[in-house]
Every structure is written in structure tokens, then in C-alpha cells.
Amino acid sequence: MKTLKEMLAEARQVIPEEGPADLQRRLASGEPVTVIDVRDPDEFRDGHIEAASNISRGFLEFRVASAVPDPKTPVVLYCQTGLRSMLAAKALHELGYEKVINLQGGYQKWAQSGLPTVKEATLSTDQIQRYSRHFLLNQVGDKGQRRLLRGKVLLIGAGGLGSPTALYLAAAGVGTLGLMDGDVVDITNLQRQVLHTTADIGKPKVESGTRTLKALNPDVNVIPLPTRITVDNVMDVIKDYDLVVDGSDNFETRYLVNDACYLAGKRNVHGSIFQFEGMATVFAPNEGPCYRCLYPTPPPPGLVPS
Amino acid sequence: MQATEAVKLLLGIGEPLIGRLLTYDALGMRFREVRLRRDPNCPLCGTSPTIKDLSIHHEGAAACAITPNGREAAAAPARTGA
């Protein structure tokens, strides 16, 4: 009979090991790699590597084919300390997966190295029902929904563009929405700014906006920012968010948001509307053009009403 | 449209509208896509940027009008066909 020590030694003969920094490099490089956490679901929920899918050791051979359709794709396995996953890796190797790697030191070493981890909050029964249509979409699923719930989006402007965007993001379960606008609701806004109601006339837009969004989806943490975005507050505000949605109505703000997002490395979902025409694009620092590439200079004042 | 793009970016799925401008004409009910390229002379994200912080925004509205090193500002966005 073999001892555990002998089994591990045998596995190490065929399974290469990589440390947390190596895995981090693989993930950052964008090369195809599948990361599988072979621990039990409760261990996974308590904290895991974001890129990982959870297939417990006991189900690995049964479920690996759907997680890794191409046996040539590198697969990195990990458990808590790197022992269970070493044996699991050997099993995958024997199934014909060509590049199976064990994460040396497991999740424990990854976390101790200060690398990012995510904790999975359990979805409530209500949440499971509310987002059930998302779970049906392969590209979203349960994992995507948790990602949305962890997501933080800053909406600049709670007007014509910000209103529908905020409603859809709240409905979809984006966990944190910063709503920034220094204006109060005017009767002339109501024909298009669907966050606000007739009873809100005279109230700050972020107040009525927050109430509408919370009523739509109480999961969402709405952060009202009842002020205009300025050169003095922009960097401090955007730093807390994953991305920015620019729904502003003037060129000065658009240039400011563009410059701040570029300098802070934040993606900016840009939109604008004039009469019957609208346009949208995404400005992603160093991945594509910015607003200044598109409009090197603003139009002369008075030419285009905001 | 902005909401869909935001969700895609948060999830890392699909093809976001990076480098593409989508225009919508409600009267004609037409969408058009214009490819956008980075401007190497862009004062912010070009090869030799002149905007390295937000200080130009302290100068008020004139801030937007900066052009890189005396270059005449292009009238139309760089595009490679619709």
C-alpha cells in the first residue's frame, strides 16, 4: 500500500508547480488559461482567486470537460495548501489534459502574497429569483451576477442620459452606483429624465434619483453626490469606481471627465444627445482613442446648445 | 446603450465600443458605426502628451481648447470609413 507521501511524490514527477506570482503573470498576460479551485464550495465562498471556477475534487473528473473543452489549454489547479490539487492535477493529467499545473502553496500562499481574492456573499432567495434571467445567460450566470453586485459605477449626470442608464444598471444589480449631479429637478426635465417624478420638482436630482433606484432594486448601494463635477473633486470621486458613465450635458465637463479618466486609468462610457441624434462610445485608456482624439477642440460657444 | 456597455465592461464580455462611435438618428431610425483611431498628436493620450495633470482645467472654459504644440486642430475626427 502507498502512503500519501509516496502518492504526492509520484504526482510531482509529472505535474509542474508554479507559484502565485507565476499564475498572476499568466492571468495578466491574457493568454488562455483555466483556473480551477478544487476545494469544497464553502471554502470557495470564503475566499478565492477571481478567475477560478469551483469544481470540488470529488466532481472534478465528471465536470472538467465543460470547464476545459480543449485539453491543450493550460489548466492551473489549486486547493488550500497545494496537496489536494496536486493529486487532482495528476488525475487530470491521466485523463489526457496536456498542460496541468499545480499552484504551489495553494490559495493560502496566494492570499499571503497579498494577491487579490474575492469573497462570495451567498445570494439570498430573493436575489436568486430577481437575477434568474441573468443566470440563464452563459456569459453572465451566477458568477457574472456576483461580479455585477461587486461592481462600482459612477454616473456623471442624473439627466436625460444618466436616468435610463442608472435605471438599467440598478435593475441589473450593479452593486454600487454613484449618482453625481448638482441640479434640482425642473418641470422641463420630466419629459425625458425618467428617474424623477412630478412630486420631485425643486428637489435635488440625486435625491429623487436615489429614491427611484432604491425602490427598483434595494440591493443597490446608491451613493448620492449632490454636487457638480469639478477639477477639484473629480480625481477624488472617480478613484472609488470601476468605471465612469458620462451623461453630462456640456463640453467643459466632457473634457474634464475624459482627462481625469485617462489620467486615473478608468474606462469612460460616453454618450451624448442632440435633438434627434445620439451617439455612444467607450473611451478606454491606452486601448483606444479618447475624447480629445475625437474632438481636439470644442465647438465655438453658442454653436451647439447643450 | 450606455448601460449595456457598462455591464459588458464590468463582466469582461463581448466587444465593447472601444474605438468605435455608434451614432443614432431617431428621425431616420438609422444606426451608423464610425471607426475611431487614436490620434498620435493627441495632447492627452498621444505620443508626446502636453496634458499630464488637470491643471489646464483651472483656467476655465479655455481649458478645452488646448491644441498640441501649435498644431492646427483637426476639424473632423480621425475615421476610416463608416
Interface residues (C-beta under 8 A of the other chain):
Chain A: Q139 V140 G144 R147 L148 G151 V153 L161 P164 T165 L167 Y168 L169 A172 V174 V231 V234 M235 D242 L243 V245 G247 F251 E252 Y255 L256 N258 D259 A260 Y262 L263 R267 V269 H270 G271 F276 E277 G278 M279 A280 T281 V282 F283 A284 P285 N286 E287 G288 P289 C290 R292 C293 L294 Y295 P296 T297 P298 P301
Chain B: M1 Q2 A3 T4 E5 A6 V7 L9 L10 L11 I13 G14 P16 L17 I18 G19 R20 L21 L22 T23 Y24 D25 A26 L27 L36 R37 R38 D39 C42 P43 L44 C45 G46 I51 K52 D53 L54 H57 H58 A61 A63 C64 A65 T67 A73 A74 P77 A78
